[in-house]
Amino acid sequence: MEDELIDQVDEQDRVVGQVRRGESYARRLRHRCSFILVRNAVGKIFVHRRTETKQVFPGAHDMWVGGVVGAGESYDEAALREAREELGVPDLPQPEFLFKFLYETPEHAWWSAAYRVTWDGPVHPQAEEVAWHTFLTEDEIGERLAAGDWAWVPDGVEAWRELRKRTQ
C-alpha cells in the first residue's frame, strides 16, 4: 500500500501532483479520502475496530468505512470501491454523497468526502482492515464516544461531529 500512487491536492482540493502513499504520510502531503457511513434497515450503524497493522490509526474504532482515494480516481469511485472492499459486499449500491471537509492536524492532512449507504444484507469484513465489528445505534455511538473507553480514529470523530451538526 505504501507504494500506491495517490493524488496530492492543495488547500482547495485541486490536484497538484501524484505521490506514493507512504511518502504522502511521511511528508504530511495533503491528499484525498472517502468516508462511508453504513446503516442497516433499522438504522444501526456499522462500527468496527481497525486491525493493528493499519498504517494510520491502528487498532482504533471507527463508525465510517473508507480510505484513500487513488490517483485519478474520483471520490465517488473511491467511496464505492472502499465500502465494497471493507464490508466484503461486492454488490453494495453507490453511496450517497453528504459533504466534504478538510482534516488537518500537525501529523496529517487530507480532504475527505463523506457518504452514506444503507445495506441490510450480510457483511464479510476484510480481515486485513477490520479486526472486530458490530452495528450500533447513534445513541450507543454517542455513549461510547462520551465514555472515552474506546480509542477512536480522530478523522472519523471529526466527520461524525460534522454529520451531527448538519443533521440536527
C-alpha positions in Angstrom: 0.0 0.0 0.0 2.8 2.4 0.7 3.8 2.3 -3.0 0.2 3.0 -4.1 0.1 6.2 -6.2 -2.3 8.9 -5.0 -3.2 12.4 -5.9 -1.6 15.2 -3.9 -4.0 18.2 -3.6 -3.8 21.8 -2.5 -5.9 23.7 0.1 -8.8 24.0 -2.4 -8.7 20.2 -3.2 -7.1 20.7 -6.6 -4.8 18.0 -7.8 -1.2 19.4 -7.9 0.7 16.2 -8.5 0.9 12.5 -7.7 2.9 10.9 -4.9 3.4 7.5 -3.3 1.1 6.9 -0.4 3.9 6.2 2.1 5.7 9.5 1.0 2.4 11.4 1.4 2.1 10.3 5.0 5.8 10.7 5.8 5.9 14.3 4.4 2.3 15.2 5.5 1.2 15.9 2.0 -2.4 16.7 1.5 -4.4 14.0 -0.3 -8.0 12.7 -0.6 -10.0 10.2 1.4 -13.6 8.8 1.3 -15.7 8.1 4.4 -18.9 6.0 4.2 -21.4 5.6 6.9 -23.2 2.3 6.6 -26.6 1.8 8.1 -28.8 -1.3 8.2 -32.6 -1.2 7.6 -33.3 -0.4 11.3 -30.9 2.5 11.3 -28.0 0.9 13.2 -24.5 1.9 12.0 -21.6 -0.4 11.2 -18.8 0.2 13.7 -15.5 -1.5 13.6 -12.1 -1.7 15.1 -9.2 -1.4 12.7 -6.5 -4.0 12.6 -3.2 -3.4 14.4 -1.4 -3.5 11.0 -3.1 -0.4 9.6 -0.7 2.4 8.6 -2.8 5.1 10.2 -4.7 4.9 13.5 -4.1 1.1 14.0 -6.4 -0.6 16.5 -8.8 2.4 16.7 -12.6 2.2 16.4 -14.4 3.9 13.5 -18.1 4.5 12.6 -17.1 5.0 8.9 -15.6 2.7 6.4 -13.4 4.1 3.6 -9.9 5.1 2.7 -7.5 6.9 0.5 -8.6 7.9 -3.0 -6.3 6.5 -5.7 -4.5 8.6 -8.3 -7.0 9.7 -11.0 -9.9 8.2 -9.0 -13.0 10.3 -8.1 -14.4 10.5 -4.6 -17.5 8.6 -5.8 -15.4 5.8 -7.3 -13.3 5.5 -4.2 -16.3 5.5 -1.9 -17.9 2.6 -3.7 -14.6 0.7 -4.0 -13.6 1.2 -0.4 -17.0 0.3 1.0 -17.3 -2.8 -1.1 -13.8 -4.0 -0.1 -14.0 -3.2 3.6 -17.5 -4.7 4.0 -16.9 -7.6 1.7 -20.1 -6.8 -0.2 -19.4 -6.8 -4.0 -23.0 -5.6 -4.9 -23.2 -2.7 -2.4 -25.1 0.2 -4.1 -23.4 3.5 -4.8 -23.1 5.5 -1.6 -24.8 8.9 -1.5 -22.6 12.0 -1.1 -23.2 14.1 2.1 -20.4 16.7 2.4 -16.7 17.4 2.1 -14.3 18.6 4.8 -10.6 19.3 5.3 -9.0 17.2 8.1 -5.7 18.8 9.2 -3.5 18.1 12.2 0.2 18.6 12.8 0.6 15.0 11.6 -2.0 14.6 8.9 -3.7 16.5 6.1 -6.5 15.2 3.8 -9.6 16.3 2.1 -12.5 14.0 3.0 -15.7 13.3 1.2 -18.4 11.8 3.5 -21.1 9.4 2.1 -23.9 7.2 3.4 -25.4 3.9 2.2 -28.0 1.5 3.5 -27.2 -2.2 3.5 -29.2 -4.8 5.2 -27.6 -7.9 3.9 -24.7 -9.8 5.4 -21.3 -8.3 5.6 -18.0 -10.1 5.4 -15.4 -7.5 6.6 -12.0 -7.6 5.0 -9.7 -9.3 7.6 -6.7 -7.1 6.7 -8.8 -4.0 7.6 -11.3 -5.0 10.2 -10.4 -6.7 13.5 -14.0 -6.6 15.0 -17.4 -5.2 14.0 -20.9 -4.6 15.2 -23.9 -2.4 14.4 -24.7 0.3 17.0 -27.4 3.0 17.3 -26.5 6.6 17.1 -27.1 6.9 20.9 -24.8 3.9 21.5 -22.1 5.5 19.5 -22.6 8.7 21.4 -22.3 6.8 24.7 -19.0 5.1 23.6 -17.6 8.4 22.5 -18.5 10.1 25.8 -17.3 7.2 27.9 -13.8 7.5 26.4 -13.1 3.8 26.9 -12.6 3.1 23.2 -9.9 4.7 21.1 -11.5 6.3 18.0 -9.9 7.4 14.7 -9.8 11.2 15.1 -10.7 12.0 11.5 -13.8 9.7 11.8 -14.8 11.5 15.0 -14.4 14.9 13.2 -16.6 13.6 10.3 -19.2 12.3 12.9 -19.4 15.7 14.6 -19.8 17.4 11.2 -22.5 15.0 10.3 -24.3 15.6 13.6 -24.1 19.4 13.1 -25.6 19.1 9.7 -28.5 16.7 10.7 -29.6 18.3 13.9 
